Amino acid sequence: MNIILVGFSGAGKTTVGREISKLANMGFIDTDTLIERRSGLIIQDIFKYYGQRYFRYVEKEIINELRFTKNKVISTGGGAFISKNNIENLKATGVVFFLNASMDTILREGTPANRPLLVNEDRIMIEKLYNSRMPFYKKADYELYIDNKTPYTIAKEIINIFCSYRKNYGNIKESF
């Protein structure tokens, strides 16, 4: 069983995922990193040369392959959880946690250049994208509000929920 992190770009999924991995002694997988490795390009260049459609295709393939992964923390890209197929595959492979961050938290350091759908966009357009994805994020198994929390605090919350979930539903021996 895996811990899956979903949420908008800039919510801290990778940072929190690495913290969970360290605290829980689980492997860590970042789907964006896998996409870059497979394509041989960084995310921004995938969007620039091949477009979002190609990126989503590769993302879907990778998430489909992750169905067979066990005992990992998986951080997904901001748009990974808006595809019905991806939602089904991610939920089938683990417990999905939505890291819900306010727009102020997401944009606290400005819009990073490595987020192709956000770069060169104003706050109103970013909020529209955020709001359009919210119904999908709400399909996660658990939602955590992360504003004003450290990655360590968020990681501990997720680990506690995950352990409780496994104990109650997974028939898996406690390992943390």
C-alpha positions in Angstrom: 0.0 0.0 0.0 1.3 3.5 -1.0 0.8 7.0 0.2 -0.3 9.2 -2.8 0.0 13.0 -2.6 -2.2 15.2 -4.9 -2.9 18.9 -5.0 -2.3 22.0 -6.9 1.2 23.0 -8.1 3.1 24.7 -5.3 1.3 22.9 -2.5 4.5 21.1 -1.4 3.7 17.6 -2.5 7.3 16.8 -3.3 8.7 18.4 -0.2 6.1 16.7 2.1 6.6 13.4 0.2 10.3 13.4 0.8 9.7 14.1 4.5 7.2 11.2 4.7 9.6 8.9 2.9 12.3 9.8 5.4 10.1 9.5 8.6 8.3 6.3 7.5 11.3 4.6 5.8 9.4 4.3 2.5 10.7 4.8 -1.0 9.8 8.1 -2.7 8.5 8.5 -6.3 7.8 11.8 -8.0 5.8 11.3 -11.2 7.1 14.5 -12.8 10.7 13.2 -12.4 9.6 9.9 -14.0 8.1 11.8 -16.9 11.3 13.8 -17.4 13.4 10.6 -17.3 11.2 8.9 -19.8 11.0 11.8 -22.2 14.6 13.0 -21.7 13.3 16.5 -21.3 12.5 18.8 -18.4 8.8 19.5 -17.9 9.0 23.0 -19.3 10.5 21.7 -22.5 8.0 18.9 -22.8 5.2 21.6 -22.8 7.2 23.8 -25.1 8.0 21.2 -27.8 5.2 18.7 -27.5 2.4 20.4 -25.5 0.3 19.5 -22.6 -1.5 16.7 -24.4 1.7 14.7 -24.8 2.7 15.5 -21.2 -0.7 14.1 -20.0 -0.3 11.0 -22.2 3.1 10.2 -20.6 1.8 11.0 -17.2 -1.1 8.6 -17.7 1.2 5.8 -18.8 3.5 6.3 -15.7 0.6 6.4 -13.3 -0.8 3.2 -14.9 2.5 1.5 -14.3 2.6 2.6 -10.7 -0.4 0.4 -9.9 2.1 -2.4 -9.2 4.2 -0.3 -6.8 4.2 -1.1 -3.1 5.3 0.7 0.1 6.1 4.0 -1.6 5.3 7.7 -1.2 4.1 9.0 -4.6 4.0 12.7 -5.3 2.0 13.6 -8.4 1.9 16.6 -10.6 -0.7 19.3 -10.1 -2.9 18.0 -12.9 -2.5 14.3 -12.5 -5.6 13.9 -10.4 -8.0 15.4 -13.0 -8.1 12.4 -15.2 -10.7 9.7 -14.4 -8.2 7.0 -15.3 -5.5 8.5 -13.1 -7.9 8.9 -10.2 -8.9 5.2 -10.5 -5.3 4.0 -10.8 -4.0 6.1 -7.9 -6.8 5.1 -5.6 -6.3 1.5 -6.5 -2.6 1.7 -5.5 -2.8 3.5 -2.2 -4.3 6.0 0.1 -4.7 9.4 -1.6 -4.1 12.6 0.3 -5.1 16.0 -1.0 -2.8 18.7 0.2 -5.1 21.7 0.2 -3.3 25.0 0.2 -4.7 28.5 -0.1 -3.7 30.6 -3.1 -1.5 32.7 -0.9 0.4 29.6 0.2 0.7 28.4 -3.4 2.0 31.7 -4.6 4.1 32.6 -1.5 7.3 32.6 -3.5 5.9 33.8 -6.8 5.2 31.5 -9.7 8.1 29.1 -10.2 9.4 28.8 -13.8 9.2 25.0 -13.6 5.3 25.1 -13.6 4.4 25.5 -17.2 0.7 26.1 -16.7 1.3 28.8 -14.2 4.2 30.8 -15.6 3.3 34.1 -17.1 -0.3 33.8 -15.7 -1.9 36.4 -13.4 -3.4 35.4 -10.1 -7.0 35.4 -11.5 -6.1 32.9 -14.2 -4.3 30.7 -11.7 -7.3 30.8 -9.3 -9.6 29.8 -12.2 -7.4 26.7 -12.9 -7.2 26.0 -9.2 -11.0 26.2 -8.8 -11.6 24.0 -11.9 -9.4 21.3 -10.3 -10.9 21.4 -6.9 -13.8 19.0 -7.5 -11.2 16.4 -8.7 -8.9 16.9 -5.7 -11.9 16.5 -3.4 -12.1 12.8 -4.6 -9.0 12.0 -2.6 -9.4 9.7 0.4 -8.3 12.4 2.8 -8.0 16.2 2.6 -5.4 18.1 4.7 -5.3 21.9 5.0 -1.7 22.7 5.0 -1.5 26.5 5.4 1.0 27.6 8.1 2.2 24.0 8.7 5.7 22.7 8.2 6.4 19.8 5.9 7.4 17.8 9.0 4.0 18.5 10.7 2.1 17.6 7.5 4.1 14.4 7.1 3.4 13.3 10.6 -0.3 13.9 10.1 -0.3 11.9 7.0 1.7 9.0 8.5 -0.7 8.9 11.5 -3.8 8.8 9.2 -2.1 6.2 7.0 -1.2 3.9 9.9 -4.7 4.1 11.2 -6.1 3.4 7.8 -3.9 0.4 7.3 -4.8 -0.9 10.8 -8.5 -0.6 10.2 -8.9 -1.4 6.5 -5.7 -2.9 5.2 -5.0 -5.9 7.5 -1.4 -4.9 7.3 0.9 -5.2 10.2 2.0 -1.8 11.7 5.5 -1.0 10.6 6.1 2.6 11.7 
